[in-house]
Amino acid sequence: MDIARRRFLEAAALTMALAGAAACGGGKDEGSGTLEFWTISLQPTFTDYFNGLIKSYEEANPGVKVNWTDLPYDSIVEKLITASAGGTAPDVVNLNTEFALTMAGKKALVDVTSLTTREEQAVYIESLWDSAKIGDAVYAFPWYAAPNIMIYNKSLFEKAGLTSKPTTYSEALQMAPTMKAATGAYLFNPPTLFTLMLEEDIPILSEDKTKAAFATDAAEKLLTNFKELSDKDDLPKTDWGQWDTELKLFETGQLAIINSSPASVGRIKDEAPDVYEQIGIALPLKGAAGVSRNPLMNLVIPSKSSQQEDAAKFARFITGDESQLSFAKEAGIFPSTLKASQDPYFTSDTSTIEGQASAMCAEASTTSADFSLGVEGQSTIADEVNKAYEAAVINGDNVKESLAHAHDAVDALLKQN
């Protein structure tokens, strides 16, 4: 089963189960003093770390016990469906933004603004706090992240005679033909059309999120500009947004830029040491929205939790400055709080490529976001939007018609919801 199909089925099953869970009672007895904490794929690598973190919380909060359960990505969805439908939902759950919004759409999560003060909310990077926002409600505490940075091949830029790096997609489109003609390498591989529209601040949905809104002149111009370069082989025609493809092209000298997390530097070092020696680091490409991608993990509180205040307190502890900074040092991820993200730890080493990547990550994080539509079923909507790219760029269909077909498909999905 392909990934898009699997994600659709998971989201559909989750939606139905949570609808039932929202209508029934349940949860643990009030005052049990035990919090159920579920995470995704952190054991066994971080078992000792989290056991220590939980112990310190329990010691600081007498009478509170935290039961930690770690599950694989696929398993946590199934388990959460079962627990929510059975009225035994956990209290604090680790989810990515997409699934957090899916649950929120069925009123299966608590609006955490009701459990936090403005001061407590202000510790997080604003754009990341807003990632799981629907209307005025926020349904998740942002946790660890992976901000994109630009990793580029200095030798390819020198060979092409390009003395500066592009900062925007508009600049990159202008430079792409020069890079391809001089080196035979592509300057960059575009993100998926769905992501590109969000980065270029082109609305995908209407303001009330009930209709598609991207069959516009702006979207047509954007896709046309990219299509024209791909038709000339100045940009890749296939595999937009496919990270494995981008990495392979970069490691073989066929791509000058990748927008990725700092973790990619280590992989390039292992797999293509010659290319690693040519790496330069810069801020990632951005669109008109002025923010770059930052995939995010969150902590959410199911609405069926009977200990929501205690759950919120524990979630704030796990996602607070001190805990996030210590986890970043342990795991090599990046925090979502302002203070922790600006800690000197991330900028203390600028003599190595890895250190430069970490420092750039700190700078990029303050203008980053985990792009979301604020509706359930985002992955399915994204699949339909991306079909416009497949039709227009890969198959050579008319751009305006391709967008119109995708627009109608998204409208149909929204009506189903």
N, C-alpha and C positions, 0 to 999 in steps of 0.2 A: 504493500500500500504506500503511495507516495506521501510525502510530508504534508502537503497542503490538504489532502483528503483526510489524513489522520487527524490533523489539527481541527478540521471542520467537524469531524465526528465527535471528537473530545469536547469541543465547545458546545455542540448541540446536546450531548448527553448531560453535560454539566448544567446547561441552561434549564433543561427539563427537571432534573433532580432538585436544583436549588429553588425552582418555583414551588415545588411541593414542600420543601423544607421551610420556606418562608411562611407557609400556611399552617404548619403544625407546631405544637409546643415541643419542649424537650430541653436538652442541655443538662449540665451538671447541677447538683444542688447548690443553692446559694451558700456562700461562706465555707466552701469545702477547703479553701486554702491551697488548692492544687491547680496549677496552670498547665494546660497541655500546649506544648510548643512544637510545631512541625516545621522542618526545613527540607531543602532540596539538595541532595548529593553532597553533603558536607562530611559524612563519615566514610571511611575511617581517618581520612587525612587530618581532619580538625577535631577529632573526638576529644583529645586531651584539652585542647584550647577551650572548646565550648563547655566541657564539664567544669573547668576552672572558672569560667565566666559565670556559669549558672550557680556554682557554689558561692561565689562572692556576692551574687544577688540575694541568694537565700539567707546568707549570714547578715546582710544589711537589712533584710526584711523578715524578721522572725515570724514563724507561723505560715510562711509561704513556701510551697514546694513546687518545683518546676520539673515536669516530666518531658524530656526531650525525645522526639521521634524524628528520625531522618529517613527520607524516602527518595527513590529515584523520581525524575521528572514525570514520567508516564504514570507511575504508581501513585504519586501524591494526588493527581487529579481524580483517579478512580476512588481512592480512599476518602477524599474530601466529599465526593458525591455521596458515598455510602453513609459517612458520618453525619453529613448535613441532613440527608433524607431521614435518617434514623433518630435525629434529635440529640446526637452526641458530638456536635461539632467541637473541634479544638478551640483554644482561646486565641492563639497567635499563630499565624501561618505565613510561611515564606512563599510568595508567588511573584511571577513576573508581571509587568504592567498590563499586558494583554488579558491574562486570566483574571487579574484583579478587577479590571473593568467589566469583564463578562459577568463576574459574580455580582458586582455592584449594580449592574443593569437589572438584576433580578432581586434587588433589595436584600441580598444575602450577606452584605458587609455593613459594618458600622461606619458612619461618617465620622472620621477621626477628629474633625474640627470641633465636634461636640464633646470631645474628651481631652482637648488640649487648649492651652491658653495661646494668645498671639505670640507671647514670648517663647513658648515651647515650639511653636511652628516656625519661628524666625531663625532657629538654629540650622535649618536645612537650606540648601541652595534653592532659591525660589522656583526656578524652572523645573527642578526635580520634584519638589513638593507638589507642583501642579500637574505632574505627569499622570496621576490617577484621579484627576479632577473631573467631575461631571456637574455642570452648573456651578453652584457655590460650594458644593460638597467635595471633600477629599476622602478617598477610601483606602489610603495606604500610607504607611510611614516609609519614605524612601530609605533604602539600605545601601548595599554595595553596588558599585557601578563600574563601567569600563569606558571612559570617555575616549572618543576617537581623536587621534592626532594624525598629522601627515608624515608618512615615512617615504622618503624619496631617494632616488638614485642620483647621486651627485655627478657621476661620470656621464650619464645620459644627458643631463642638463648642460654640462660643459660641451659635449659633442654637438648638441643642438644649438649652441651659442646663446642659450637662454640664461640671463644673469639673475633673474628673479623667479620666485615660485608664484604660481597663481594663488590667490586667496579666496576667489569666488569661482563658481561654475562658469560665469560669464567670461572671466579672464581665461579660464582653462580652455574654453571652446576656441578662443582666439589663438591660443598657443598650440593647440593639438596638431594642426597641420604642419607646423614647423618641426615639432618633435618627430612626427612620423616620417617626414621627408628626409630629415637629417640622420636619423638613427634607425629607422625601421620599427621603432618601438611606439606603442601607444602612450600617450601622456597619462591617461587615467581610464578606468572603467567606470561608467556611470552607475549610480545606485539604481535600485528598482524604481520604476516610474512612480509608484506610490510614495516612496520615500523622497524622491526628487521633488514631487509636487509639494509635500509638506515642508521640505527645506527651502523651496522657492516661494513659500507663503501663498500657494494657490489653494484656495478652499476646496476640499473634497466633498464636504457636506454643507448643507444650508446651516444657517446660524442656529436654528432650532433642532438640527440634526435629524430631520425627518425625511429629507430628500437629498439626492446627489446634486452636486453643484459645480462639477469640474468640466462640463462640456462648454468651455469658454474660449474666448480668443486668446487669453493668456496661456491656457493649457495647450492650445493648438500651436501657438508660436513656440513654446518651450519644446514640445515633442518634435516639431518640425526642425528646429535648430539642431537638435541632437541627431535626428534621423539623417539630415543632410550630411553630417560628418561621418556617420556610420556607413552611409551609402558610398562614400569616397574612401572608406577603410581608414579614415583618420581616427576613428573610435571603434571599439569592438561592436559587432552587431548582435552577438549572442551573449548570454550569461551575465546580463547586467545585475549587479548586486550580489553575485555569487562569490563569496569570500575565498573559497578554495581555488576557484579559477584565477582570481586576482593574485593570490599568493603565488601560485605556480608561474604565472606570467612574470611577476616581479622577480621571483627567484631565478628565472632564466633570462633576465635582461630584456624582456619583451613589454614591460610596463614600467613607467617612470615613477608613478605615484600610487600609493595605496592609502586610503583613509581607514585606519584600524586602531585597535588598542595597543598599548605598549607591549603587551604579551607577544605580539607578532614579531617583535625584534628578536626575542630569544629563539623563536622557531626559525627565522631566517638565518640566524647565526649557526644553528645546528645543521640546517639543510642546504644552505648556500653561503658558505663562509666568504667566498670571494665577493659576492654581492653585499654581504654584511659590512665589509670594509669600505663600501662606497655609500653607506647610508647617511642621509642627513635627516634632521627632524625639524618640523615646522607646525604651525597651527593648521588644523584640517580645513579642507575646502568647505565653504558655506554658501548658502543661497540667500535669497532676499530676506528670509526670516531672521537671519543673523545668528542662528544657533546651530550647533553641530550635534551629531548623534551621540547618545550616551546610554546604551542598553543598561537597564536598571532592574535589580531585584528589590522587592519590597516586603514589608511585614503588614499583614492585614488582620482585622478582628472580625470573625464571623458574627452576624447579627444574632445567632442562637447561643453565643457565649453568655453564660450567666454571670461572668465576672469581668465585665467590660472595662471598668475603671482599673482594676488590677492588671488586666491584659494590656491596657494602654500604657500603664506605668512600666511594665516589663518591656514592651516594645520600644518605649522611649529610651530605656536603659541600653538595649541591644543596639539601637540606631543612634545613640548619643555620641558626642565628640570622642570621649575617651575610648569607648568600646570600638567605634569605627576605626579610629587610628590604630589601635592595637591589632585589630583584624587585618587592616591594610598591610601592616608590617609582617603579619603572619602569612597572609595568603597572596600578597601581591596585587590585590584589587584596589579600588579607589573609593574613598568615602563620599557620602552625599551631604555632609554637613559643611557649612562654611568654614568653621574654625579648623576642623580636622583636615579639610582639603588644602588649607593654606599653611599647614605645619611645615617647618623647615626640613623635616625628614624627606619630603618629596623633591626638594630643590638643593639638597646639600651636596650632591655629586653631579657636577656637570662635565667631568673629565671623560666619562664613558658614554657610549651611545645609549645604554640603558638608563643612565642617570639623566641624560638630556631628555629622553622620552618621558621619564617620570616628571621632570620639571615642566615640560610642555603640557603634560596631562593636567597638572595642577592649574595651569593657566587656562586651558581649554574648558575645564569643568565648569567654570563660572558662567560660561555662555553656552551651555549644553542642555539637551533635553532628551528624554525617552519619548519620542514622538508618538502621540496617541490621538485618536479621534474622540475619545470620551463616550464611546458607545460599545455595546457588546458585539461580538462577531467581527472584530476588526480584521482578523487574518483572512476571513472570507471576503470581506470588502476589498482588502488589498489584492487578493488574487484576481478579482474582477477588474480592478483598475489596471493591473499589470497586463491583462489581456489586450489592452489598447496598445501597449508597447509591442507585444508579440505580433499583433496584426499589422501594425504600421511599420515597424522597424525590421522584424524578421521576415514577415510575409510580403511586405511591400504594399499593403493596402493604404487607402486614403486616410490621412491622419484625422481629419475632422470626422469622418464616418467611424473610424476605429474608436475615437473618444465617445462618440454618441452611443455606440453599441455598449461600451463599458458603463457609461452613465446610466443607460436604461437598466442594465443588469443590477447595478447597485441600488437603483430605485426599487427594483423588485425585491431585493433582499431586505431593504428597510421596511417595506410594506409587510413582509412576512413577520418581522419582529414586532 
